[in-house]
Amino acid sequence: MIDSPGQHRLVAHEPVAPGAGQALVKVHAVGICGSDREVYQGNRPEGYVRYPLTPGHEWSGVVEAVGDDVPASLVGRKVVGEGFRNCQVCDRCHAGETTLCTAGYEETGFTQPGAMATTLTLPARLLHVLPDDADLTAAALLEPAACIAAAALKAQALPGQRVAVVGTGTLGMFAVQFLAAASPAELLVVGSRDERAAMARQFGASDFKLRTEELPDDFDVVIETAGSASAARTAAALLRRGGRLVLTGIPAAGADGLDPTDLVVRQLEVQTVFGAAPDAWAHAVRMFGAGLLDPMPLVTHEVPLERFDEAIEWVGAGDPKVGKVLLRP
């Protein structure tokens, strides 16, 4: 439980019995990402966190119980779940754009209780069922994978196109896997350090370059995942005239961004992603089930929930030996 920025404690967990339309999930593993660190440090923008809070929005588990109006066949199934608690009745929800719900922001692990606990109770409609033989530890990374699935769907990369990824973190490595599945003619990864070069090639990249090197400018599609304004500019510079750019990172507010003149003159198409709608989640789960998405090489640390204070410090500390950190409730 994070009571306020910088203040956390372990408390006895009391499972919440599922009401109508809800499911109770026993949590197998929960990931820590940069936004969890923002919650802990107090850097999350106002309106996007509500203290006191049980964090945890990247998770996997097994359904233990369901409430009324939920199929009993869900009990015992391995699942992951969407985080956005959309209203389902506004115009954007009806259009399938649930991350743009006009009823206001509500998300598991930020404004609603998250998965850094033994169990999690949430609307059953948010669950995505996994294959019976799914690796639940790997599946805990399907939330960031779903965010990149949203980017891949917006990128619309076609077989034979030249594609690139800027950023080599968890999102960047997932972007490589999604783009590689589209059979590109070339898949370049651009990073600020070369520690992930071998992994990028393992996931399907045909080339790796540092941002300090001379870079080409004739790619059809580029996905940016680094979350800085300079990375966005690097990504745009990689594109041919009329190319498509998908931004997934969130730079600091007020950062110098893309040059609108450059966007207009070169007629670049810019798409953005914040979270993942149901179609992106379904795409990520299908890729995972088909063996086209391999999250496990990204996991470097698995520790008990009791070591939260250590784990939250590892995340974002800049140590190249720290990849994805998982907690085991």
C-alpha positions in Angstrom: 0.0 0.0 0.0 1.4 3.4 -1.1 -0.1 5.8 1.4 1.5 8.9 -0.2 4.5 9.6 -2.3 7.6 7.8 -0.8 5.5 6.1 1.9 4.6 2.5 1.6 3.8 -0.4 3.9 2.8 -4.1 3.8 -0.7 -4.7 5.0 -2.8 -7.9 5.5 -4.7 -8.6 2.3 -8.4 -9.1 2.4 -9.8 -10.5 -0.9 -12.8 -8.6 -2.3 -15.7 -11.0 -3.2 -16.7 -10.5 -6.8 -20.0 -8.7 -7.3 -22.2 -8.9 -10.3 -20.1 -8.8 -13.5 -16.8 -9.2 -11.6 -14.1 -11.8 -11.3 -11.6 -12.5 -8.5 -8.2 -13.4 -9.8 -5.3 -15.0 -7.8 -2.3 -13.0 -8.9 0.7 -15.0 -10.2 3.1 -12.2 -11.0 3.1 -8.4 -11.3 5.5 -6.2 -13.2 7.0 -2.8 -12.2 7.4 -0.1 -14.8 8.3 3.6 -14.9 4.8 4.7 -14.2 4.8 2.7 -10.9 7.9 4.6 -10.0 6.1 7.8 -10.8 3.3 6.8 -8.4 5.8 6.0 -5.7 7.8 9.2 -6.1 4.7 11.4 -6.6 5.5 12.4 -10.2 2.3 11.1 -11.7 0.2 13.9 -13.1 -2.8 15.1 -11.0 -5.9 13.1 -11.8 -3.9 10.0 -12.8 -3.3 8.6 -9.3 -5.4 8.3 -6.2 -3.7 7.7 -2.8 -3.7 5.5 -0.7 -3.2 2.9 -3.4 -2.3 -0.7 -4.0 -0.2 -0.4 -7.2 0.3 -2.9 -10.0 -1.2 -2.8 -13.5 1.0 -5.3 -15.3 -0.1 -8.8 -14.1 -1.2 -12.3 -14.8 -3.2 -14.8 -12.8 -5.9 -17.4 -12.5 -9.6 -16.8 -12.0 -10.7 -18.1 -8.6 -14.3 -16.9 -8.4 -16.8 -15.0 -10.4 -19.9 -13.0 -9.5 -23.4 -13.1 -11.0 -23.8 -12.6 -14.7 -20.3 -14.0 -15.4 -19.7 -17.4 -17.1 -18.7 -20.0 -14.5 -16.4 -21.4 -17.2 -13.9 -18.6 -16.4 -13.0 -20.1 -13.0 -9.7 -21.8 -13.2 -8.6 -20.1 -16.5 -5.3 -18.3 -16.8 -5.9 -14.6 -17.6 -4.5 -11.1 -18.0 -6.6 -8.0 -17.9 -7.1 -4.5 -19.3 -6.3 -1.7 -16.9 -8.6 1.1 -18.1 -12.0 1.0 -16.3 -14.0 2.5 -19.2 -17.7 3.4 -19.0 -18.8 1.4 -22.1 -21.6 3.8 -22.9 -19.9 7.0 -24.2 -19.3 7.8 -27.8 -15.6 6.8 -27.7 -16.3 3.5 -25.9 -18.9 2.7 -28.5 -16.3 3.3 -31.2 -14.0 0.8 -29.5 -11.6 3.6 -28.4 -11.9 2.7 -24.7 -8.7 4.5 -23.7 -10.4 7.7 -24.8 -13.4 7.2 -22.5 -15.0 10.6 -21.9 -16.3 9.5 -18.4 -12.9 10.3 -16.9 -9.7 8.4 -16.2 -9.9 5.2 -14.0 -7.2 2.5 -14.2 -6.2 -0.5 -12.2 -3.1 0.2 -10.1 -3.4 4.0 -10.4 -6.9 5.1 -9.3 -8.3 1.6 -8.5 -6.7 -1.2 -6.4 -3.9 -2.9 -8.4 -2.3 -6.3 -8.5 0.5 -6.0 -5.9 -1.6 -8.2 -3.7 -2.6 -11.9 -3.4 -5.8 -11.3 -5.4 -7.4 -8.7 -7.6 -11.1 -8.1 -8.2 -12.1 -6.4 -11.4 -14.8 -6.3 -14.1 -14.8 -9.7 -15.9 -15.3 -7.9 -19.2 -11.7 -6.7 -18.9 -10.2 -10.2 -18.8 -8.4 -11.9 -21.7 -8.2 -15.6 -21.4 -4.8 -17.3 -22.1 -4.1 -20.8 -23.5 -4.1 -23.5 -20.8 -0.4 -24.1 -21.3 0.6 -20.4 -21.1 3.6 -19.3 -19.1 2.0 -17.0 -16.5 5.4 -15.4 -15.6 5.9 -14.4 -19.2 2.2 -13.3 -19.4 2.7 -10.7 -16.7 4.4 -8.6 -19.4 1.4 -8.6 -21.7 0.2 -5.2 -20.5 3.2 -3.3 -22.0 3.0 -5.7 -25.0 -0.7 -4.7 -25.5 0.4 -1.0 -25.6 2.8 -1.8 -28.3 0.2 -4.0 -30.1 -1.8 -0.7 -30.3 1.2 1.0 -31.9 1.7 -1.9 -34.3 -2.0 -1.7 -35.4 -1.6 2.0 -36.0 1.7 1.5 -37.8 0.0 -0.7 -40.4 3.4 -2.0 -41.6 3.1 -4.2 -44.7 5.3 -7.1 -45.7 8.4 -5.9 -47.5 8.4 -2.4 -46.0 11.4 -0.8 -44.3 10.6 -0.3 -40.6 12.5 1.0 -37.6 12.2 1.2 -33.8 13.6 4.0 -31.6 14.2 2.9 -28.0 15.5 -0.4 -26.6 13.5 -0.7 -23.3 10.7 -3.2 -22.8 8.4 -1.4 -25.2 11.1 -1.2 -27.8 11.9 -4.9 -27.7 8.2 -5.7 -28.0 7.9 -3.3 -30.9 10.7 -5.3 -32.7 8.8 -8.5 -32.2 5.5 -7.1 -33.5 7.2 -5.5 -36.6 9.2 -8.6 -37.3 6.0 -10.6 -37.5 5.0 -8.4 -40.4 7.9 -9.7 -42.5 9.7 -6.4 -43.2 12.4 -6.0 -45.8 14.5 -4.2 -43.1 14.1 -3.7 -39.4 16.4 -1.2 -37.8 16.6 -0.6 -34.1 18.1 2.7 -32.8 19.2 3.1 -29.2 21.3 5.3 -27.0 23.3 2.3 -25.7 24.3 -1.0 -27.4 23.5 -3.4 -24.5 20.3 -4.5 -26.3 21.8 -4.9 -29.7 22.1 -8.7 -29.5 18.6 -9.0 -28.0 17.1 -6.8 -30.7 18.7 -9.1 -33.4 17.4 -12.1 -31.5 13.9 -10.7 -31.8 14.2 -10.1 -35.5 16.1 -6.8 -36.1 18.2 -6.8 -39.1 20.4 -3.9 -37.9 21.2 -1.8 -34.8 22.6 1.7 -34.6 23.3 4.2 -31.9 21.5 7.5 -32.0 24.9 9.2 -32.3 25.7 7.5 -35.6 24.7 8.7 -39.0 21.2 7.4 -39.6 19.3 6.8 -42.9 16.2 8.8 -43.7 14.1 6.5 -46.0 12.0 4.2 -43.7 8.3 3.6 -44.3 7.3 3.2 -40.7 8.9 4.1 -37.4 7.7 3.3 -33.9 9.2 5.5 -31.1 9.2 4.0 -27.6 11.9 5.9 -25.7 9.7 8.6 -24.2 11.9 11.6 -24.9 11.4 14.6 -27.2 14.8 13.9 -28.8 13.8 10.3 -29.5 10.7 11.6 -31.3 12.8 13.9 -33.4 15.2 11.0 -34.2 12.2 8.8 -35.2 10.8 11.5 -37.5 14.2 12.0 -39.1 14.3 8.3 -40.1 11.2 8.5 -42.2 10.9 9.0 -45.9 8.6 11.6 -47.3 5.0 10.5 -46.5 6.2 8.0 -43.9 4.2 7.0 -40.8 5.4 7.7 -37.3 3.9 6.2 -34.1 4.7 7.8 -30.8 4.3 5.7 -27.6 6.6 7.5 -25.1 5.5 10.4 -23.0 8.2 13.1 -22.7 8.3 15.6 -19.9 5.6 18.3 -20.2 6.6 21.3 -22.2 9.5 19.5 -23.9 10.5 20.8 -27.3 8.9 18.4 -29.8 8.5 17.8 -33.5 8.9 20.6 -36.0 5.4 21.1 -37.5 6.9 22.6 -40.6 8.9 19.4 -41.1 5.8 17.3 -40.6 3.8 19.3 -43.2 6.5 19.7 -45.8 7.4 16.0 -45.7 3.7 15.1 -45.3 4.5 12.7 -42.4 1.6 10.8 -40.8 1.8 10.9 -37.0 -0.1 8.5 -34.7 0.0 8.3 -30.9 -0.7 5.6 -28.3 -1.6 5.9 -24.6 -2.7 2.6 -23.2 -4.3 -0.2 -25.1 -7.9 -0.7 -26.3 -9.5 -4.2 -26.4 -8.4 -4.9 -30.0 -4.8 -4.3 -29.1 -5.1 -6.6 -26.1 -6.6 -9.3 -28.2 -3.8 -8.8 -30.8 -1.1 -9.2 -28.1 -2.7 -12.2 -26.5 -3.0 -13.9 -30.0 0.6 -13.2 -30.8 1.6 -14.6 -27.4 -0.5 -17.7 -27.8 0.9 -18.3 -31.3 4.5 -18.1 -30.0 5.3 -14.9 -31.9 5.9 -12.9 -28.8 8.5 -13.9 -26.2 8.5 -11.7 -23.1 10.8 -13.9 -20.9 14.2 -12.7 -22.2 13.2 -9.2 -20.9 12.8 -10.4 -17.3 15.9 -10.0 -15.2 14.6 -10.0 -11.7 11.8 -11.9 -9.8 11.5 -11.1 -6.1 8.8 -11.5 -3.4 6.4 -8.7 -2.8 8.2 -8.0 0.5 11.2 -6.6 -1.5 9.1 -3.9 -3.1 11.3 -1.2 -1.7 14.4 -2.7 -3.4 12.6 -3.4 -6.6 11.2 0.1 -7.1 14.7 1.5 -6.8 16.0 -0.9 -9.4 13.5 0.4 -11.9 14.6 3.6 -13.6 18.0 3.5 -11.9 19.7 3.3 -15.3 21.6 0.0 -14.6 21.8 -1.8 -18.0 21.7 -5.2 -16.1 18.2 -4.4 -14.9 15.5 -5.3 -17.4 11.9 -6.2 -16.4 11.4 -6.6 -12.6 8.6 -8.9 -11.4 7.1 -9.2 -8.0 5.6 -12.5 -6.8 2.7 -11.9 -4.3 
